[in-house]
Amino acid sequence: MKRSLILVGAVCLPAALMAWQGMMGGLGIKLSDLQTQAERATRGYAEMRLTVPFFSQQTRQAAKALSEQQRAAAVREIGAALKGLVMSKTFMDAHAAYIMKERKAVNHGIKVLSPEEKFKAMSAGGDAAIDEAMKQAAAQMAQMLLTLPAAQLVPMFESDLGDWERQSKSRSVKTQAKGQKLYTRAKAIQPLITSDPEKFKKGYVVLKSIDMGGPDNEAELQAGGNKAQQEQEQTNFDKYNLRAVLKPKLNALVEEASSVDFAAQTVRQGDKLKFVNPAYERKSDVWKAMYRAGKAPTAAALEFARAWLKEL
């Protein structure tokens, strides 16, 4: 699929560049303008809803001077250019680099189970699956603790030391054995708090892992941490990759465009036109922009969005 999308971009981009001789040139829209709008739409994760594209006052005035059919033609021309740009290998590679840096999103080619799927797998797998889940949780906890300064772990260590001492005196044979093991090892690394803080931190993290039912050595903890990191990076990629971002945007465009009532009545209040129907006055800026653009341009945008969605 990715190779086919790249091919679409390679085919469309020359057509987009030729469009400067058409309506886009007359509207004063440059490829750099579309680049800016595309990046804003695919990287503005804090604002995932549709927003009205920003263009210069000159471009907006030029668009108003066009007939409705001309605006529809402009929509189709701009859409082809935009799609060619976004589906180009250059844009896709730039997007992947951006989300890797800003979102820690990397495609490792692995399937990450949802919490519900993990719970079902654990239930079906019995004790072995539960043990594996505990090891993963311990590895994630260890990676988090290792990012903290050693001094910050000392109060936690002292609290655990007391708990392990109490467990070592438990009436339960199993609890007593585990408590004695942890307490003895904890006392052994206690002097490292001042003499070698980093070594203390690594030793304490292993003890925390053992206490949680996880690995009992640094090598296994590191391996589990690497796996957990890859899963998180894959989860981020699945959420922020280009196709994952484009689909809800295009679906929202389809939904919005399909709902515009071009027969809606307006009334002038002061220097502004307002909808007679209060429900329409509460519609989004995109809905109102489509209404102002007219039925033909909105139909062109709707057709464009539906066609693009089929390719994604």
Sequence and secondary structure as in RCSB ss.txt:
>XXXX:A:sequence
MKRSLILVGAVCLPAALMAWQGMMGGLGIKLSDLQTQAERATRGYAEMRLTVPFFSQQTRQAAKALSEQQRAAAV
REIGAALKGLVMSKTFMDAHAAYIMKERKAVNHGIKVLSPEEKFKAMSAGGDAAIDEAMKQAAAQMAQMLLTLPA
AQLVPMFESDLGDWERQSKSRSVKTQAKGQKLYTRAKAIQPLITSDPEKFKKGYVVLKSIDMGGPDNEAELQAGG
NKAQQEQEQTNFDKYNLRAVLKPKLNALVEEASSVDFAAQTVRQGDKLKFVNPAYERKSDVWKAMYRAGKAPTAA
ALEFARAWLKEL
>XXXX:A:secstr
 HHHHHHHHHHHHHHHHHGGGSHHHHHT  HHHHHHHHHHHHH TT  S       HHHHHHHHTS HHHHHHHH
HHHHHHHHHHHTSHHHHHHHHHHHHHHH     S     HHHHHHHHHHHHHHHHHHHHHHHHHHHHHHHHTS H
HHHHHHHHHHHHHHHHHTT SSHHHHHHHHHHHHHHHHHTTHHHH HHHHHHHHHHHHHHHTT  SSHHHHHHHH
HHHHHHHHHHHHHHHSHHHHHHHHHHHHHHHHHT  TT  EEEETTEEEESSHHHHTS HHHHHHHHH HHHHHH
HHHHHHHHHHH 
